[in-house]
Amino acid sequence: MTENLILLAVFVAVLIVSFAVILLTIRNREINRNLEKVSSTGKITQDELDKLLGSDNKQIRYYLEVVQNESPNSLKMRLVRAGFFSRSAPAMFSLLRLLAMVLVFLAVQFGLGAVLPSASNMAVFFFALLAAGVTFILCAAVLDRLGRNRTREYRKLFPDFMDLLLVCVDAGLSINAAIDRVTREFLVTTPDFGVQLAIINLEIRAGRSLHEALLNFSERIEVEEARTLAVLFKQSAELGASVSKTLRSFSKEMRQMRLIRAEEKANSLPIKMLFPMALFMFPVNLVIVLLPIMLVIAKMLMSMSPV
């Protein structure tokens, strides 16, 4: 008994140490990966930043063409929403989707033929064609999911944008110069979000007002806080209020709203967990409660002698 306890203790200790080493290794690998990413993206020169912020930026020009000429549900617009700003993106996506459909069709065709040799050729062809159609739908679903993930990332980056913008305004920069400075920072760290901010600078340079540029920015990234910021800038411009005070009050209100949303999600967790817990735990608890009683009843019935 003592040897078994010692072996169990050694096993648990080795398991804990192994788990700790694995977690430490994974964490160090993630830290090194982030440092390499920052060091690699930090090599952008000032001339390259000026080129990215200029009107000759091919990504921005392509984005503006797509926004002006394409519908919101078109393939080009969905690709742009997912973060693909290249002109060859629609052709590449169509080619990859066609290749995936052909591979799935051939795999199902030969797989079903090998697994079910008695099946008719027409049935195998029908199932292969159905699998190819499902692959076509799944490719579109994956693209839409990438767009939703991109919107979620923009929503996470927007508070950082607000903090940097407030720091630049407090340092004495004008709001246009502050947006330009923050755009340069995001072009180095997160180029996708930086391209969205660069479009704001180009619209302001073209003569569009700040609140209109921010309103278009909110429609592009689909973040409600950006739309609220555009309305606040419009009101502050009409009333002559201080920009720094507007940004500070909005940042404070935005943090409070994020805390309220987190509390709402936390409060909704028990209700969301109720049905899975009832589905998976109630049968187990029922078996635990009823099994001893059923065993006692079965033993009693077996011990009874027939009259």
C-alpha positions as CSV (number, residue, x, y, z in Angstrom):
1,M,0.0,0.0,0.0
2,T,2.8,2.4,0.9
3,E,4.7,1.6,-2.4
4,N,1.6,2.3,-4.4
5,L,1.1,5.7,-2.7
6,I,4.8,6.5,-3.3
7,L,4.4,5.5,-7.0
8,L,1.2,7.6,-7.3
9,A,2.9,10.6,-5.7
10,V,5.9,10.3,-8.0
11,F,3.5,10.0,-11.0
12,V,1.6,13.1,-10.0
13,A,4.8,15.0,-9.4
14,V,6.2,14.1,-12.8
15,L,3.0,15.0,-14.4
16,I,2.9,18.4,-12.8
17,V,6.5,19.1,-13.7
18,S,6.0,18.0,-17.3
19,F,2.9,20.2,-17.6
20,A,4.7,23.2,-16.1
21,V,7.7,22.7,-18.5
22,I,5.4,22.4,-21.5
23,L,3.5,25.6,-20.5
24,L,6.8,27.5,-20.0
25,T,8.1,26.3,-23.4
26,I,4.9,27.3,-25.2
27,R,4.9,30.7,-23.5
28,N,8.5,31.4,-24.3
29,R,7.9,30.3,-27.9
30,E,5.0,32.8,-28.2
31,I,7.0,35.6,-26.6
32,N,9.9,34.9,-29.1
33,R,7.5,34.8,-32.0
34,N,5.9,38.2,-31.0
35,L,9.4,39.7,-30.6
36,E,10.5,38.5,-34.0
37,K,7.3,39.8,-35.5
38,V,7.8,43.2,-33.9
39,S,11.5,43.4,-34.9
40,S,10.7,42.3,-38.4
41,T,7.9,44.9,-38.9
42,G,9.9,47.6,-37.2
43,K,12.3,47.9,-40.1
44,I,10.0,50.0,-42.2
45,T,11.7,53.2,-43.1
46,Q,10.2,56.7,-43.2
47,D,10.1,56.8,-47.0
48,E,8.2,53.5,-47.0
49,L,5.7,55.0,-44.5
50,D,5.3,58.1,-46.6
51,K,4.6,55.9,-49.6
52,L,2.0,53.8,-47.7
53,L,0.3,57.0,-46.6
54,G,0.4,58.6,-50.1
55,S,-2.2,58.4,-52.8
56,D,0.0,56.0,-54.8
57,N,-0.7,53.2,-52.3
58,K,-2.0,50.4,-54.5
59,Q,-3.9,48.7,-51.6
60,I,-5.8,51.9,-50.7
61,R,-6.5,52.7,-54.4
62,Y,-7.9,49.2,-55.0
63,Y,-10.0,49.4,-51.8
64,L,-11.5,52.7,-52.8
65,E,-12.3,51.4,-56.3
66,V,-14.0,48.3,-54.7
67,V,-16.0,50.5,-52.3
68,Q,-17.2,52.8,-55.0
69,N,-18.0,50.3,-57.7
70,E,-18.9,47.0,-55.9
71,S,-21.9,46.0,-53.9
72,P,-21.5,45.0,-50.2
73,N,-22.1,41.3,-50.9
74,S,-19.8,41.0,-53.9
75,L,-16.8,38.8,-53.9
76,K,-14.3,41.7,-54.1
77,M,-15.9,43.5,-51.2
78,R,-16.0,40.3,-49.0
79,L,-12.3,39.7,-49.8
80,V,-11.4,43.3,-48.9
81,R,-13.5,42.9,-45.7
82,A,-11.4,39.8,-44.9
83,G,-8.2,41.7,-45.3
84,F,-7.1,40.9,-48.9
85,F,-6.4,44.1,-50.7
86,S,-4.6,42.7,-53.7
87,R,-6.1,43.0,-57.2
88,S,-5.3,39.3,-57.8
89,A,-7.2,38.2,-54.7
90,P,-10.6,37.4,-56.5
91,A,-8.8,35.3,-59.1
92,M,-6.7,33.5,-56.5
93,F,-9.8,32.8,-54.3
94,S,-11.7,31.5,-57.3
95,L,-8.8,29.3,-58.3
96,L,-8.4,27.9,-54.8
97,R,-12.1,27.3,-54.5
98,L,-12.2,25.5,-57.8
99,L,-9.2,23.4,-56.9
100,A,-10.7,22.5,-53.5
101,M,-14.0,21.4,-55.3
102,V,-12.1,19.2,-57.8
103,L,-10.0,17.6,-55.1
104,V,-13.1,16.8,-52.9
105,F,-15.0,15.5,-55.9
106,L,-12.2,13.2,-56.9
107,A,-11.6,12.1,-53.3
108,V,-15.3,11.2,-52.8
109,Q,-15.6,9.6,-56.2
110,F,-12.6,7.2,-55.7
111,G,-13.2,6.8,-52.0
112,L,-16.8,5.7,-52.2
113,G,-15.9,3.5,-55.2
114,A,-13.2,1.8,-53.1
115,V,-15.3,1.5,-49.9
116,L,-18.6,0.6,-51.5
117,P,-17.8,-1.3,-54.7
118,S,-21.4,-2.5,-55.0
119,A,-22.7,1.1,-55.2
120,S,-23.8,2.3,-58.6
121,N,-21.7,4.8,-60.6
122,M,-24.6,7.3,-60.7
123,A,-25.0,7.3,-56.9
124,V,-21.3,7.7,-56.4
125,F,-21.2,10.6,-58.9
126,F,-24.2,12.2,-57.2
127,F,-22.5,12.1,-53.7
128,A,-19.3,13.4,-55.2
129,L,-21.1,16.2,-56.8
130,L,-22.9,17.0,-53.6
131,A,-19.6,17.0,-51.7
132,A,-18.2,19.5,-54.2
133,G,-21.2,21.8,-53.8
134,V,-20.8,21.7,-50.0
135,T,-17.1,22.6,-50.5
136,F,-18.1,25.6,-52.6
137,I,-20.4,26.8,-49.8
138,L,-17.8,26.1,-47.1
139,C,-15.2,28.2,-49.0
140,A,-17.6,31.2,-48.9
141,A,-18.4,30.5,-45.2
142,V,-14.7,30.5,-44.4
143,L,-14.2,33.8,-46.2
144,D,-17.1,35.4,-44.3
145,R,-15.7,34.0,-41.1
146,L,-12.3,35.7,-41.9
147,G,-14.2,39.0,-42.3
148,R,-15.9,38.6,-39.0
149,N,-12.6,37.8,-37.3
150,R,-11.1,40.9,-38.9
151,T,-13.9,43.0,-37.5
152,R,-13.4,41.5,-34.1
153,E,-9.7,42.4,-34.3
154,Y,-10.5,45.9,-35.3
155,R,-12.9,46.2,-32.3
156,K,-10.0,45.1,-30.0
157,L,-7.6,47.6,-31.6
158,F,-9.9,50.6,-31.5
159,P,-9.2,51.3,-27.7
160,D,-5.5,51.3,-28.5
161,F,-6.2,53.8,-31.3
162,M,-8.1,56.0,-28.9
163,D,-5.4,55.9,-26.3
164,L,-2.6,56.8,-28.8
165,L,-4.8,59.5,-30.3
166,L,-5.4,61.0,-26.8
167,V,-1.7,61.0,-26.0
168,C,-0.8,62.7,-29.2
169,V,-3.5,65.4,-28.7
170,D,-2.4,66.0,-25.1
171,A,1.2,66.4,-26.4
172,G,0.1,69.4,-28.5
173,L,-0.6,67.9,-31.9
174,S,-3.7,68.8,-33.9
175,I,-6.3,66.1,-34.4
176,N,-5.3,65.6,-38.1
177,A,-1.6,65.4,-37.2
178,A,-2.4,63.1,-34.3
179,I,-4.3,60.7,-36.7
180,D,-1.4,60.8,-39.1
181,R,1.1,60.0,-36.3
182,V,-1.1,57.1,-35.0
183,T,-1.5,55.8,-38.5
184,R,2.2,55.5,-38.9
185,E,2.4,53.5,-35.7
186,F,-0.3,51.1,-36.8
187,L,1.2,50.7,-40.2
188,V,4.3,49.3,-38.5
189,T,2.6,47.0,-36.0
190,T,-0.8,46.1,-37.6
191,P,-0.8,47.0,-41.3
192,D,-4.4,46.0,-41.9
193,F,-5.7,48.5,-39.4
194,G,-3.1,51.0,-40.5
195,V,-4.5,50.9,-44.0
196,Q,-7.9,51.7,-42.7
197,L,-6.5,54.7,-40.8
198,A,-4.5,55.8,-43.9
199,I,-7.8,56.1,-45.8
200,I,-9.0,58.6,-43.2
201,N,-5.9,60.7,-43.9
202,L,-6.4,60.6,-47.6
203,E,-10.1,61.6,-47.3
204,I,-9.2,64.5,-45.0
205,R,-6.5,65.6,-47.5
206,A,-9.0,65.4,-50.3
207,G,-11.2,68.0,-48.4
208,R,-13.7,65.8,-46.6
209,S,-14.5,66.8,-43.0
210,L,-13.1,64.8,-40.1
211,H,-16.5,63.4,-38.9
212,E,-17.4,62.3,-42.4
213,A,-14.1,60.5,-42.7
214,L,-14.6,58.8,-39.3
215,L,-18.1,57.9,-40.2
216,N,-16.8,56.2,-43.4
217,F,-14.2,54.5,-41.2
218,S,-16.8,53.1,-38.9
219,E,-18.8,51.7,-41.8
220,R,-15.6,50.0,-43.2
221,I,-14.6,48.3,-39.9
222,E,-18.2,47.9,-38.6
223,V,-17.4,49.1,-35.1
224,E,-20.1,51.1,-33.3
225,E,-17.6,53.0,-31.1
226,A,-16.0,54.6,-34.3
227,R,-19.5,55.8,-35.4
228,T,-20.0,57.3,-31.9
229,L,-16.6,59.0,-32.2
230,A,-17.6,60.5,-35.5
231,V,-20.8,61.9,-34.0
232,L,-18.8,63.4,-31.0
233,F,-16.4,65.1,-33.3
234,K,-19.2,66.6,-35.3
235,Q,-20.8,67.9,-32.1
236,S,-17.6,69.2,-30.7
237,A,-16.9,71.1,-34.0
238,E,-20.4,72.6,-34.0
239,L,-20.2,73.6,-30.3
240,G,-16.5,74.6,-30.3
241,A,-15.7,72.1,-27.5
242,S,-12.1,71.0,-26.7
243,V,-11.0,68.0,-28.7
244,S,-8.8,66.6,-25.9
245,K,-11.8,66.7,-23.4
246,T,-14.0,65.0,-26.0
247,L,-11.5,62.2,-26.5
248,R,-10.9,61.8,-22.8
249,S,-14.6,61.6,-21.9
250,F,-15.3,59.3,-24.8
251,S,-12.4,57.0,-23.8
252,K,-13.7,56.8,-20.2
253,E,-17.2,56.1,-21.5
254,M,-15.9,53.4,-23.9
255,R,-14.0,51.6,-21.1
256,Q,-17.2,51.7,-19.0
257,M,-19.2,50.2,-21.9
258,R,-16.6,47.5,-22.4
259,L,-16.8,46.6,-18.7
260,I,-20.6,46.5,-18.9
261,R,-20.4,44.2,-21.9
262,A,-18.0,41.9,-20.1
263,E,-20.4,41.8,-17.1
264,E,-23.3,41.0,-19.4
265,K,-21.4,38.1,-20.9
266,A,-20.4,36.9,-17.5
267,N,-23.9,37.1,-16.2
268,S,-25.2,35.2,-19.3
269,L,-22.8,32.3,-18.8
270,P,-24.8,30.5,-16.1
271,I,-27.9,30.4,-18.4
272,K,-25.8,29.2,-21.4
273,M,-24.1,26.5,-19.2
274,L,-27.5,25.3,-17.8
275,F,-28.5,23.2,-20.8
276,P,-25.2,21.5,-21.5
277,M,-24.8,20.7,-17.8
278,A,-28.4,19.3,-17.7
279,L,-27.7,17.3,-20.9
280,F,-24.4,15.8,-19.8
281,M,-24.5,15.8,-16.0
282,F,-28.1,14.9,-15.2
283,P,-28.0,11.4,-16.8
284,V,-24.8,10.7,-14.9
285,N,-26.3,11.9,-11.6
286,L,-29.4,9.9,-12.3
287,V,-27.4,6.7,-12.9
288,I,-25.4,7.4,-9.7
289,V,-28.5,7.8,-7.6
290,L,-30.6,5.0,-9.1
291,L,-27.9,2.3,-9.7
292,P,-27.5,1.4,-6.0
293,I,-31.2,1.3,-5.5
294,M,-31.6,-0.9,-8.6
295,L,-28.8,-3.2,-7.4
296,V,-30.5,-3.6,-4.0
297,I,-33.9,-4.3,-5.6
298,A,-32.3,-6.8,-8.0
299,K,-30.5,-8.6,-5.1
300,M,-33.7,-8.7,-3.1
301,L,-35.6,-10.2,-6.1
302,M,-32.9,-12.8,-6.7
303,S,-32.9,-13.8,-3.0
304,M,-36.6,-14.3,-2.9
305,S,-37.6,-18.0,-3.2
306,P,-40.6,-18.9,-5.3
307,V,-43.7,-20.0,-3.4
